[in-house]
């Protein structure tokens, strides 16, 4: 079948993206679902900073690639052996299609699935090579097993999580990456307890989701840090108790918490900010890093912070999530008013607006822009 998709053929740092147009909407051929795969009509796809990192070359991926990894849609067709979903089901798409059998999956850490990492790194799907071809028959790679900036996507059944059909597409689209990663960093990786203090550096979609996770976990105080005033204001509406610019934050955090926070979440992707987070937490405190720095960046911190002060620096990929467990419970929290992710929605655009959307994201103005890929109305 044919599908219109946003394709990146070469990385670009030329600005503005809206003028340089590094991503082009192309008509691709999409093969049918194989065993263990499903065809999804994509209803809404959110633009994440990880997408921008592929466009500018910070995240090295095989090209050409059909972009998009955070989305929601409706099952159109299932391949042989599919038992998790049926046509008509609403599903959130997940960018780590855990196999369920490797060492990490068996240890209860499906976000670190080795088979999924290998497939994602090569631009393939969990159950086989790419199903995307361009107009001249050339292979187009999948982004993280999803490629959701498209009218349709074929994905592994392990990449979909059923969701209630009454959840609006624009809301549900944020749960497969931003909420899993940000809230999961607080709830799963840090295991934050009620009454503990938390600080979040970087208030994009993932950082604001960490604020929501801290609020849901009962943290107090919750400090939000970002140079953009509008993002600080939004963090306060989402549950932060204080918000500061980076230059004012550390001293204020120490005063507010009598020496340092018990948890700091780094959602910027900057080694310098990771180091600052280590100074912002108390003795015995935790720093959880969820930002994605460029691969050549190096972290330098005082070694005494660990054995001498008992601090911990933890990595968190996809919020250490178990998607089939976590997405439904986070949606329940949304329904209860504890995770109002719709507040992060900063615009709905057409697929052809992808380069303008990248520009908004790169500028720091946008938080979560939703691409209406196939013209489906909100649920």
C-alpha positions as a Markdown table, in Angstrom:
| # | Residue | x | y | z |
|---|---|---|---|---|
| 1 | Unk | 0.0 | 0.0 | 0.0 |
| 2 | Unk | 1.0 | 3.7 | -0.3 |
| 3 | Unk | 1.5 | 6.0 | 2.6 |
| 4 | Unk | 2.7 | 9.6 | 2.9 |
| 5 | Unk | 5.5 | 9.9 | 5.3 |
| 6 | Unk | 8.1 | 12.5 | 6.6 |
| 7 | Unk | 11.5 | 11.3 | 5.4 |
| 8 | Unk | 15.0 | 12.4 | 6.4 |
| 9 | Unk | 17.7 | 11.8 | 3.8 |
| 10 | Unk | 20.5 | 13.7 | 5.2 |
| 11 | Unk | 21.2 | 15.4 | 8.6 |
| 12 | Unk | 21.1 | 19.2 | 8.7 |
| 13 | Unk | 21.9 | 21.9 | 11.2 |
| 14 | Unk | 21.0 | 24.7 | 8.7 |
| 15 | Unk | 18.5 | 27.1 | 10.2 |
| 16 | Unk | 15.7 | 27.9 | 10.0 |
| 17 | Unk | 14.4 | 24.4 | 9.5 |
| 18 | Unk | 11.3 | 25.8 | 8.0 |
| 19 | Unk | 13.4 | 27.3 | 5.2 |
| 20 | Unk | 16.1 | 24.6 | 4.8 |
| 21 | Unk | 13.5 | 21.8 | 4.8 |
| 22 | Unk | 15.7 | 18.9 | 5.7 |
| 23 | Unk | 12.6 | 16.6 | 6.0 |
| 24 | Unk | 10.4 | 16.0 | 3.0 |
| 25 | Unk | 7.0 | 14.4 | 2.8 |
| 26 | Unk | 7.2 | 11.5 | 0.3 |
| 27 | Unk | 4.9 | 8.8 | -0.9 |
| 28 | Unk | 6.3 | 5.5 | 0.2 |
| 29 | Unk | 5.4 | 1.9 | -0.4 |
| 30 | Unk | 4.6 | 0.1 | 2.8 |
| 31 | Unk | 4.6 | -3.7 | 2.8 |
| 32 | Unk | 1.9 | -5.7 | 4.6 |
| 33 | Unk | 2.3 | -6.9 | 8.2 |
| 34 | Unk | 4.3 | -10.1 | 8.6 |
| 35 | Unk | 3.9 | -12.6 | 11.4 |
| 36 | Unk | 3.7 | -10.8 | 14.7 |
| 37 | Unk | 3.1 | -7.4 | 13.1 |
| 38 | Unk | 0.2 | -5.0 | 12.8 |
| 39 | Unk | -0.9 | -2.2 | 10.4 |
| 40 | Unk | -1.8 | 1.0 | 12.2 |
| 41 | Unk | -3.6 | 4.0 | 10.9 |
| 42 | Unk | -1.7 | 6.8 | 12.7 |
| 43 | Unk | -4.1 | 9.3 | 14.2 |
| 44 | Unk | -1.7 | 11.7 | 16.0 |
| 45 | Unk | 2.1 | 11.8 | 16.4 |
| 46 | Unk | 3.9 | 14.1 | 18.8 |
| 47 | Unk | 7.1 | 15.8 | 17.9 |
| 48 | Unk | 9.9 | 15.0 | 20.5 |
| 49 | Unk | 13.4 | 16.4 | 20.9 |
| 50 | Unk | 14.7 | 12.9 | 20.0 |
| 51 | Unk | 13.3 | 13.5 | 16.5 |
| 52 | Unk | 15.2 | 16.8 | 16.3 |
| 53 | Unk | 18.3 | 15.0 | 17.5 |
| 54 | Unk | 18.2 | 12.7 | 14.5 |
| 55 | Unk | 17.6 | 15.6 | 12.1 |
| 56 | Unk | 20.6 | 17.6 | 13.4 |
| 57 | Unk | 22.9 | 14.5 | 13.6 |
| 58 | Unk | 23.2 | 14.3 | 17.4 |
| 59 | Unk | 21.6 | 10.8 | 17.3 |
| 60 | Unk | 23.2 | 8.8 | 14.5 |
| 61 | Unk | 20.7 | 6.7 | 12.6 |
| 62 | Unk | 20.7 | 4.9 | 9.2 |
| 63 | Unk | 19.4 | 7.1 | 6.5 |
| 64 | Unk | 17.1 | 7.6 | 4.7 |
| 65 | Unk | 14.6 | 7.3 | 7.6 |
| 66 | Unk | 10.9 | 7.8 | 8.0 |
| 67 | Unk | 10.7 | 9.8 | 11.2 |
| 68 | Unk | 8.3 | 9.8 | 14.3 |
| 69 | Unk | 8.3 | 7.6 | 17.4 |
| 70 | Unk | 5.6 | 9.0 | 19.8 |
| 71 | Unk | 2.1 | 8.4 | 18.5 |
| 72 | Unk | -1.3 | 6.8 | 18.8 |
| 73 | Unk | -3.5 | 5.2 | 16.2 |
| 74 | Unk | -6.1 | 2.5 | 15.3 |
| 75 | Unk | -5.3 | -1.1 | 14.3 |
| 76 | Unk | -6.3 | -1.6 | 10.7 |
| 77 | Unk | -4.9 | -5.1 | 10.1 |
| 78 | Unk | -3.1 | -7.8 | 11.9 |
| 79 | Unk | -0.6 | -10.3 | 10.6 |
| 80 | Unk | -0.4 | -14.0 | 11.4 |
| 81 | Unk | 0.2 | -14.9 | 15.1 |
| 82 | Unk | -1.0 | -11.6 | 16.5 |
| 83 | Unk | -2.9 | -12.1 | 19.7 |
| 84 | Unk | -2.5 | -8.8 | 21.6 |
| 85 | Unk | -4.8 | -6.6 | 19.5 |
| 86 | Unk | -7.5 | -6.7 | 16.9 |
| 87 | Unk | -8.7 | -4.4 | 14.1 |
| 88 | Unk | -10.4 | -1.4 | 15.5 |
| 89 | Unk | -8.4 | -1.2 | 18.7 |
| 90 | Unk | -7.0 | 2.1 | 19.7 |
| 91 | Unk | -3.3 | 1.8 | 20.6 |
| 92 | Unk | -0.4 | 3.8 | 21.9 |
| 93 | Unk | 2.9 | 3.2 | 20.0 |
| 94 | Unk | 6.0 | 2.4 | 22.0 |
| 95 | Unk | 9.5 | 2.9 | 20.7 |
| 96 | Unk | 11.1 | -0.1 | 22.4 |
| 97 | Unk | 9.3 | -3.3 | 21.2 |
| 98 | Unk | 10.6 | -5.6 | 23.9 |
| 99 | Unk | 11.0 | -9.2 | 22.9 |
| 100 | Unk | 10.1 | -10.6 | 26.3 |
| 101 | Unk | 12.8 | -13.3 | 26.3 |
| 102 | Unk | 16.2 | -11.7 | 26.4 |
| 103 | Unk | 18.2 | -11.2 | 29.6 |
| 104 | Unk | 16.9 | -7.7 | 30.3 |
| 105 | Unk | 13.3 | -8.5 | 29.5 |
| 106 | Unk | 13.5 | -11.6 | 31.8 |
| 107 | Unk | 14.9 | -9.3 | 34.6 |
| 108 | Unk | 11.8 | -7.1 | 34.3 |
| 109 | Unk | 13.6 | -4.3 | 32.3 |
| 110 | Unk | 11.9 | -4.4 | 28.9 |
| 111 | Unk | 13.1 | -0.8 | 28.1 |
| 112 | Unk | 16.6 | -2.2 | 27.8 |
| 113 | Unk | 15.7 | -5.2 | 25.5 |
| 114 | Unk | 18.8 | -6.2 | 23.5 |
| 115 | Unk | 16.8 | -7.4 | 20.5 |
| 116 | Unk | 14.8 | -4.2 | 20.3 |
| 117 | Unk | 18.0 | -2.1 | 20.6 |
| 118 | Unk | 19.6 | -4.0 | 17.7 |
| 119 | Unk | 16.5 | -3.7 | 15.5 |
| 120 | Unk | 16.1 | 0.0 | 16.4 |
| 121 | Unk | 19.7 | 0.8 | 15.8 |
| 122 | Unk | 19.6 | -0.8 | 12.3 |
| 123 | Unk | 16.3 | 0.9 | 11.3 |
| 124 | Unk | 14.5 | -2.4 | 11.1 |
| 125 | Unk | 11.5 | -3.9 | 12.9 |
| 126 | Unk | 11.6 | -6.4 | 15.6 |
| 127 | Unk | 10.4 | -9.2 | 13.3 |
| 128 | Unk | 12.3 | -8.4 | 10.2 |
| 129 | Unk | 13.9 | -5.8 | 7.9 |
| 130 | Unk | 12.3 | -2.5 | 6.8 |
| 131 | Unk | 9.0 | -2.6 | 5.0 |
| 132 | Unk | 9.3 | 0.9 | 3.6 |
| 133 | Unk | 10.4 | 1.6 | 0.0 |
| 134 | Unk | 10.7 | 4.9 | -1.9 |
| 135 | Unk | 9.5 | 5.7 | -5.4 |
| 136 | Unk | 12.5 | 4.1 | -7.0 |
| 137 | Unk | 12.5 | 1.0 | -4.8 |
| 138 | Unk | 15.2 | 2.1 | -2.3 |
| 139 | Unk | 14.9 | 1.1 | 1.3 |
| 140 | Unk | 13.7 | 3.7 | 3.8 |
| 141 | Unk | 14.5 | 2.8 | 7.5 |
| 142 | Unk | 12.1 | 2.9 | 10.4 |
| 143 | Unk | 12.7 | 5.2 | 13.3 |
| 144 | Unk | 12.7 | 3.2 | 16.5 |
| 145 | Unk | 10.4 | 0.6 | 15.1 |
| 146 | Unk | 7.6 | 3.1 | 14.6 |
| 147 | Unk | 8.0 | 5.8 | 11.9 |
| 148 | Unk | 4.8 | 7.6 | 13.0 |
| 149 | Unk | 5.0 | 10.8 | 10.9 |
| 150 | Unk | 3.1 | 8.9 | 8.3 |
| 151 | Unk | -0.5 | 8.1 | 7.4 |
| 152 | Unk | 0.1 | 4.4 | 8.2 |
| 153 | Unk | 2.7 | 2.3 | 10.0 |
| 154 | Unk | 3.5 | -1.4 | 10.2 |
| 155 | Unk | 5.0 | -2.2 | 13.6 |
| 156 | Unk | 5.6 | -5.2 | 15.8 |
| 157 | Unk | 2.7 | -6.2 | 18.0 |
| 158 | Unk | 5.2 | -5.6 | 20.9 |
| 159 | Unk | 5.2 | -1.9 | 19.9 |
| 160 | Unk | 1.5 | -1.3 | 20.7 |
| 161 | Unk | -0.4 | -1.0 | 23.9 |
| 162 | Unk | -4.2 | -1.0 | 23.8 |
| 163 | Unk | -5.8 | 2.2 | 25.3 |
| 164 | Unk | -9.4 | 3.1 | 25.9 |
| 165 | Unk | -11.1 | 4.5 | 22.8 |
| 166 | Unk | -12.5 | 7.5 | 24.7 |
| 167 | Unk | -9.0 | 9.0 | 25.3 |
| 168 | Unk | -8.5 | 11.9 | 22.9 |
| 169 | Unk | -5.8 | 11.1 | 20.3 |
| 170 | Unk | -4.0 | 14.4 | 21.1 |
| 171 | Unk | -3.7 | 13.4 | 24.7 |
| 172 | Unk | -2.8 | 9.7 | 24.2 |
| 173 | Unk | -0.1 | 10.6 | 21.7 |
| 174 | Unk | 2.1 | 11.9 | 24.5 |
| 175 | Unk | 2.1 | 8.7 | 26.6 |
| 176 | Unk | 4.4 | 6.6 | 24.5 |
| 177 | Unk | 7.5 | 8.6 | 25.1 |
| 178 | Unk | 7.2 | 11.9 | 27.1 |
| 179 | Unk | 5.1 | 10.5 | 29.9 |
| 180 | Unk | 6.8 | 7.1 | 30.0 |
| 181 | Unk | 10.2 | 8.7 | 30.1 |
| 182 | Unk | 9.7 | 11.6 | 32.4 |
| 183 | Unk | 7.2 | 10.2 | 34.9 |
| 184 | Unk | 9.0 | 6.9 | 34.8 |
| 185 | Unk | 12.3 | 8.5 | 35.7 |
| 186 | Unk | 10.7 | 9.7 | 39.0 |
| 187 | Unk | 8.3 | 6.7 | 39.7 |
| 188 | Unk | 10.3 | 3.8 | 38.4 |
| 189 | Unk | 14.0 | 4.7 | 38.3 |
| 190 | Unk | 14.2 | 7.0 | 41.4 |
| 191 | Unk | 11.3 | 5.3 | 43.3 |
| 192 | Unk | 10.5 | 8.7 | 44.8 |
| 193 | Unk | 8.6 | 8.4 | 48.1 |
| 194 | Unk | 5.8 | 10.8 | 49.3 |
| 195 | Unk | 7.2 | 13.9 | 51.0 |
| 196 | Unk | 10.7 | 13.7 | 49.4 |
| 197 | Unk | 12.0 | 16.7 | 47.6 |
| 198 | Unk | 12.5 | 16.8 | 43.8 |
| 199 | Unk | 14.0 | 19.2 | 41.3 |
| 200 | Unk | 13.7 | 18.9 | 37.5 |
| 201 | Unk | 16.1 | 20.6 | 35.2 |
| 202 | Unk | 14.8 | 21.2 | 31.7 |
| 203 | Unk | 11.1 | 21.7 | 31.0 |
| 204 | Unk | 10.4 | 20.2 | 27.7 |
| 205 | Unk | 7.8 | 17.4 | 27.3 |
| 206 | Unk | 10.0 | 14.9 | 29.3 |
| 207 | Unk | 10.9 | 17.3 | 32.0 |
| 208 | Unk | 7.3 | 18.5 | 32.5 |
| 209 | Unk | 6.3 | 14.8 | 32.6 |
| 210 | Unk | 8.8 | 14.4 | 35.4 |
| 211 | Unk | 7.1 | 17.3 | 37.2 |
| 212 | Unk | 3.8 | 15.4 | 36.8 |
| 213 | Unk | 5.4 | 12.2 | 38.0 |
| 214 | Unk | 6.8 | 14.0 | 41.1 |
| 215 | Unk | 3.4 | 15.5 | 41.8 |
| 216 | Unk | 1.6 | 12.1 | 41.4 |
| 217 | Unk | 4.3 | 10.5 | 43.7 |
| 218 | Unk | 3.5 | 13.1 | 46.5 |
| 219 | Unk | 6.9 | 14.9 | 46.3 |
| 220 | Unk | 7.4 | 18.2 | 48.2 |
| 221 | Unk | 8.7 | 20.6 | 47.3 |
| 222 | Unk | 8.9 | 20.2 | 43.6 |
| 223 | Unk | 11.3 | 22.7 | 42.0 |
| 224 | Unk | 11.3 | 23.3 | 38.2 |
| 225 | Unk | 14.3 | 24.9 | 36.5 |
| 226 | Unk | 14.4 | 26.3 | 32.9 |
| 227 | Unk | 15.6 | 29.5 | 31.3 |
| 228 | Unk | 12.2 | 30.0 | 29.5 |
| 229 | Unk | 9.7 | 31.9 | 31.6 |
| 230 | Unk | 6.7 | 30.4 | 29.9 |
| 231 | Unk | 7.9 | 26.9 | 30.6 |
| 232 | Unk | 8.5 | 27.7 | 34.3 |
| 233 | Unk | 4.9 | 29.1 | 34.5 |
| 234 | Unk | 3.5 | 25.9 | 32.9 |
| 235 | Unk | 5.5 | 23.8 | 35.4 |
| 236 | Unk | 3.9 | 25.7 | 38.2 |
| 237 | Unk | 0.5 | 25.0 | 36.8 |
| 238 | Unk | 1.4 | 21.3 | 36.5 |
| 239 | Unk | 2.4 | 20.9 | 40.1 |
| 240 | Unk | 5.8 | 22.4 | 40.7 |
| 241 | Unk | 5.9 | 24.4 | 43.9 |
| 242 | Unk | 8.8 | 26.7 | 42.9 |
| 243 | Unk | 10.4 | 27.6 | 39.5 |
| 244 | Unk | 13.8 | 29.2 | 38.9 |
| 245 | Unk | 16.2 | 30.1 | 36.1 |
| 246 | Unk | 19.3 | 28.0 | 36.0 |
| 247 | Unk | 21.5 | 30.8 | 37.4 |
| 248 | Unk | 19.3 | 31.1 | 40.5 |
| 249 | Unk | 18.4 | 27.5 | 41.1 |
| 250 | Unk | 21.2 | 25.8 | 43.1 |
| 251 | Unk | 21.3 | 28.3 | 45.9 |
| 252 | Unk | 17.5 | 28.5 | 46.1 |
| 253 | Unk | 17.2 | 24.7 | 46.2 |
| 254 | Unk | 19.7 | 24.4 | 49.0 |
| 255 | Unk | 17.9 | 27.0 | 51.0 |
| 256 | Unk | 14.5 | 25.6 | 50.3 |
| 257 | Unk | 15.5 | 22.0 | 51.2 |
| 258 | Unk | 17.9 | 22.7 | 54.0 |
| 259 | Unk | 21.0 | 21.6 | 52.1 |
| 260 | Unk | 19.8 | 19.9 | 48.8 |
| 261 | Unk | 17.1 | 18.0 | 47.1 |
| 262 | Unk | 16.6 | 14.3 | 47.5 |
| 263 | Unk | 16.1 | 13.8 | 43.8 |
| 264 | Unk | 17.2 | 15.8 | 40.7 |
| 265 | Unk | 16.0 | 14.9 | 37.2 |
| 266 | Unk | 18.2 | 16.0 | 34.4 |
| 267 | Unk | 16.1 | 16.3 | 31.2 |
| 268 | Unk | 18.3 | 18.6 | 29.2 |
| 269 | Unk | 20.8 | 16.2 | 27.6 |
| 270 | Unk | 23.8 | 18.3 | 28.9 |
| 271 | Unk | 26.8 | 16.9 | 30.8 |
| 272 | Unk | 27.1 | 20.4 | 32.4 |
| 273 | Unk | 23.6 | 20.2 | 33.7 |
| 274 | Unk | 24.2 | 16.7 | 35.1 |
| 275 | Unk | 27.1 | 18.0 | 37.0 |
| 276 | Unk | 25.0 | 20.9 | 38.4 |
| 277 | Unk | 22.4 | 18.4 | 39.4 |
| 278 | Unk | 25.0 | 16.6 | 41.5 |
| 279 | Unk | 25.6 | 19.9 | 43.4 |
| 280 | Unk | 21.9 | 20.5 | 43.8 |
| 281 | Unk | 21.1 | 17.2 | 45.7 |
| 282 | Unk | 21.8 | 16.5 | 49.3 |
| 283 | Unk | 24.2 | 13.9 | 50.7 |
| 284 | Unk | 22.7 | 10.6 | 49.8 |
| 285 | Unk | 20.6 | 12.2 | 47.0 |
| 286 | Unk | 19.9 | 10.8 | 43.6 |
| 287 | Unk | 20.4 | 12.3 | 40.1 |
| 288 | Unk | 18.5 | 10.7 | 37.3 |
| 289 | Unk | 19.6 | 11.5 | 33.8 |
| 290 | Unk | 17.0 | 11.2 | 31.0 |
| 291 | Unk | 18.3 | 13.7 | 28.5 |
| 292 | Unk | 20.2 | 12.5 | 25.4 |
| 293 | Unk | 23.5 | 14.4 | 24.9 |
| 294 | Unk | 25.5 | 14.2 | 21.7 |
| 295 | Unk | 27.6 | 11.0 | 21.8 |
| 296 | Unk | 30.9 | 12.8 | 21.9 |
| 297 | Unk | 30.0 | 14.8 | 25.1 |
| 298 | Unk | 31.9 | 13.8 | 28.3 |
| 299 | Unk | 30.8 | 14.2 | 31.9 |
| 300 | Unk | 33.4 | 15.4 | 34.5 |
| 301 | Unk | 32.3 | 15.5 | 38.1 |
| 302 | Unk | 34.1 | 15.3 | 41.5 |
| 303 | Unk | 34.6 | 11.6 | 42.2 |
| 304 | Unk | 34.2 | 12.3 | 45.9 |
| 305 | Unk | 30.5 | 12.9 | 45.4 |
| 306 | Unk | 29.8 | 9.2 | 45.3 |
| 307 | Unk | 31.7 | 7.3 | 48.0 |
| 308 | Unk | 32.3 | 10.5 | 50.0 |
| 309 | Unk | 28.8 | 11.9 | 49.9 |
| 310 | Unk | 26.7 | 8.9 | 49.0 |
| 311 | Unk | 25.2 | 10.5 | 46.0 |
| 312 | Unk | 23.9 | 8.4 | 43.0 |
| 313 | Unk | 23.9 | 9.1 | 39.3 |
| 314 | Unk | 21.4 | 6.9 | 37.6 |
| 315 | Unk | 20.6 | 6.6 | 33.9 |
| 316 | Unk | 17.0 | 6.1 | 32.8 |
| 317 | Unk | 16.0 | 4.9 | 29.3 |
| 318 | Unk | 12.3 | 5.2 | 28.6 |
| 319 | Unk | 11.8 | 5.8 | 32.3 |
| 320 | Unk | 12.6 | 2.1 | 33.0 |
| 321 | Unk | 9.0 | 1.6 | 31.9 |
| 322 | Unk | 7.0 | -1.6 | 31.5 |
| 323 | Unk | 4.7 | 0.0 | 28.9 |
| 324 | Unk | 1.8 | -2.5 | 29.1 |
| 325 | Unk | 1.7 | -1.8 | 32.9 |
| 326 | Unk | 2.6 | 1.9 | 32.9 |
| 327 | Unk | 0.6 | 3.4 | 30.1 |
| 328 | Unk | -2.7 | 2.2 | 31.4 |
| 329 | Unk | -1.9 | 3.4 | 35.0 |
| 330 | Unk | -0.7 | 6.8 | 33.8 |
| 331 | Unk | -3.9 | 7.1 | 31.7 |
| 332 | Unk | -5.8 | 6.4 | 34.9 |
| 333 | Unk | -3.9 | 9.2 | 36.6 |
| 334 | Unk | -4.7 | 11.5 | 33.7 |
| 335 | Unk | -8.4 | 10.6 | 34.0 |
| 336 | Unk | -8.2 | 11.4 | 37.7 |
| 337 | Unk | -6.7 | 14.8 | 37.0 |
| 338 | Unk | -3.2 | 13.9 | 38.3 |
| 339 | Unk | -1.5 | 14.1 | 34.9 |
| 340 | Unk | -3.1 | 16.8 | 32.9 |
| 341 | Unk | -0.8 | 16.3 | 29.9 |
| 342 | Unk | -3.1 | 18.3 | 27.6 |
| 343 | Unk | -1.5 | 21.4 | 29.2 |
| 344 | Unk | 1.7 | 20.5 | 27.3 |
| 345 | Unk | 0.0 | 20.5 | 23.9 |
| 346 | Unk | 1.3 | 23.6 | 22.1 |
| 347 | Unk | -0.2 | 23.1 | 18.6 |
| 348 | Unk | -1.7 | 20.7 | 16.1 |
| 349 | Unk | -0.2 | 20.7 | 12.6 |
| 350 | Unk | -0.4 | 18.9 | 9.3 |
| 351 | Unk | 2.2 | 16.4 | 8.1 |
| 352 | Unk | 3.4 | 19.0 | 5.6 |
| 353 | Unk | 4.2 | 21.4 | 8.4 |
| 354 | Unk | 7.0 | 19.1 | 9.8 |
| 355 | Unk | 9.9 | 21.5 | 9.1 |
| 356 | Unk | 8.1 | 24.4 | 10.7 |
| 357 | Unk | 7.4 | 22.2 | 13.7 |
| 358 | Unk | 11.1 | 21.3 | 14.0 |
| 359 | Unk | 11.9 | 25.0 | 14.0 |
| 360 | Unk | 9.5 | 25.7 | 16.8 |
| 361 | Unk | 10.9 | 22.8 | 18.8 |
| 362 | Unk | 14.5 | 23.9 | 18.2 |
| 363 | Unk | 13.7 | 27.5 | 19.3 |
| 364 | Unk | 12.6 | 26.3 | 22.7 |
| 365 | Unk | 9.1 | 27.7 | 22.2 |
| 366 | Unk | 7.2 | 24.5 | 21.7 |
| 367 | Unk | 6.7 | 21.7 | 24.2 |
| 368 | Unk | 4.6 | 19.0 | 22.5 |
| 369 | Unk | 3.3 | 19.7 | 19.0 |
| 370 | Unk | 0.9 | 17.1 | 17.6 |
| 371 | Unk | 1.0 | 16.1 | 13.9 |
| 372 | Unk | -2.4 | 15.1 | 12.5 |
| 373 | Unk | -1.0 | 12.6 | 10.1 |
| 374 | Unk | -4.0 | 10.9 | 8.4 |
| 375 | Unk | -6.8 | 13.4 | 9.0 |
| 376 | Unk | -8.5 | 11.3 | 11.7 |
| 377 | Unk | -10.6 | 13.4 | 14.2 |
| 378 | Unk | -9.9 | 13.3 | 17.9 |
| 379 | Unk | -11.3 | 10.4 | 19.8 |
